[in-house]
């Protein structure tokens, strides 16, 4: 069993906002890979879950419904129930202000980078050793950060965000099929080519 978590905030007022790109990835994966026999999404583990199979792996797709700042509770409950090893069985998808819009970066450990959802997961799991896929949403500029992340993409950003969400879906599929190292090797090279960041391929 693998656990794929997309971070976001529940409710229509947050739909399609920058902070909800993790939800977007999980929704897209559910449409493509959900187990038809499992029916619609189920409310459990303080979130909405869908059973799926990706690259021959049984996976649980999870969208925490605790709001972003309490995402760790949902992740820890699912990890504990299925007795998963977070370092090998968990990947979390979240937005990132420090990456250009639509760019993705894969890491296998590290800090939260100021992201409240990742901060809460780190506290709940007690370890930084789990995979995360960050999707760039650009820096807010003069807009207050809270307003920016809870706002929707501009017309210029929309095609870039769409590309990033699709790339994240592809990265998650490769992670399920071949693991973290292969996923970092393939997708983080694109970050280096785009940003010139020589550290992007580090774990």
Residue pairs with C-beta under 8 A, 6 or more apart in sequence:
1 58
1 59
1 60
1 82
1 84
1 89
2 54
2 57
2 58
2 59
2 60
2 84
2 89
2 90
2 91
2 176
3 59
3 60
3 62
3 75
3 78
3 79
3 82
3 84
3 89
3 90
3 91
4 26
4 29
4 54
4 59
4 60
4 61
4 62
4 91
4 93
4 172
5 22
5 26
5 62
5 63
5 64
5 71
5 74
5 75
5 78
5 90
5 91
5 92
5 93
5 121
6 21
6 22
6 23
6 24
6 25
6 26
6 27
6 61
6 62
6 63
6 92
6 93
7 19
7 22
7 23
7 64
7 68
7 71
7 92
7 93
7 94
7 95
7 117
7 118
8 14
8 17
8 19
8 20
8 21
8 22
8 23
8 24
8 63
8 64
8 68
9 17
9 19
9 20
9 67
9 68
9 150
10 63
10 65
10 67
14 20
14 150
16 24
16 152
16 153
17 149
17 150
17 151
17 152
18 95
18 137
18 148
18 149
18 150
18 151
18 152
18 153
18 161
19 68
19 95
19 149
19 150
20 95
21 93
21 94
21 95
21 135
21 137
21 161
21 164
21 165
21 168
22 63
22 92
22 93
22 94
22 95
22 117
22 135
23 63
24 165
25 93
25 133
25 135
25 165
25 168
25 169
25 172
26 50
26 61
26 62
26 63
26 93
27 63
28 165
28 166
28 169
29 52
29 54
29 61
29 169
29 172
30 41
30 50
30 52
30 61
32 169
33 52
33 53
33 54
33 59
34 50
34 51
34 52
34 61
35 50
35 51
35 52
35 53
38 50
38 51
41 48
41 49
41 50
41 63
42 48
42 49
42 50
43 49
43 65
45 62
45 74
45 77
45 78
45 81
46 64
46 65
46 66
46 70
46 73
46 74
46 77
47 62
47 63
47 64
47 65
47 66
47 74
47 78
48 62
48 63
48 65
49 60
49 61
49 62
49 63
49 78
50 60
50 61
51 58
51 59
51 60
51 61
52 58
52 59
52 60
52 61
53 59
54 172
54 173
54 176
54 177
55 173
55 174
55 176
55 177
56 176
56 177
57 176
57 177
59 176
60 78
60 82
62 74
62 75
62 78
64 70
64 71
64 73
64 74
64 75
64 117
65 74
66 73
66 74
68 116
68 117
68 120
69 116
69 117
69 120
70 120
71 117
71 118
71 120
71 121
72 120
72 121
72 122
72 123
72 124
72 125
73 120
73 124
75 90
75 92
75 121
75 124
75 125
76 121
76 124
76 125
78 84
79 86
79 89
79 90
79 125
84 90
86 125
86 127
86 129
86 130
87 108
87 127
87 129
87 130
90 130
90 131
91 130
91 131
91 132
91 133
91 172
91 175
92 117
92 118
92 121
92 130
92 131
92 132
92 133
93 132
93 133
93 134
93 135
93 168
93 172
94 115
94 117
94 118
94 132
94 133
94 134
94 135
95 115
95 134
95 135
95 136
95 137
95 149
96 105
96 113
96 115
96 134
96 135
96 136
96 137
97 114
97 136
97 137
97 138
97 139
97 140
97 145
97 148
97 149
98 113
98 136
98 139
99 105
99 134
99 135
99 136
99 137
99 191
99 195
100 136
100 138
100 160
100 194
100 195
101 136
101 137
101 138
101 153
101 157
101 160
101 161
101 164
102 135
102 136
102 157
102 159
102 160
102 161
102 162
102 163
102 164
102 167
103 135
103 136
103 164
103 190
103 191
103 194
103 195
104 133
104 134
104 135
104 136
104 164
104 167
104 168
104 171
104 187
104 190
104 191
105 133
105 134
105 136
105 187
105 188
105 191
105 200
106 131
106 132
106 133
106 134
106 171
106 175
106 180
106 183
106 184
106 187
106 188
107 131
107 132
107 134
107 184
107 202
107 203
108 129
108 130
108 131
108 180
108 184
108 203
109 128
109 129
109 130
109 203
110 128
110 132
110 203
111 118
111 122
111 128
112 118
112 119
112 121
112 122
113 134
118 132
121 130
122 128
131 175
131 180
131 183
133 168
133 171
133 172
133 175
135 161
135 164
135 165
135 168
136 164
137 149
137 153
137 157
137 161
138 157
140 147
140 148
140 149
141 148
143 151
153 161
167 187
167 190
170 187
171 183
171 186
171 187
174 182
174 183
174 186
174 187
175 183
180 203
184 201
184 203
185 201
188 200
188 201
189 201
191 197
191 200
191 201
192 198
192 200
192 201
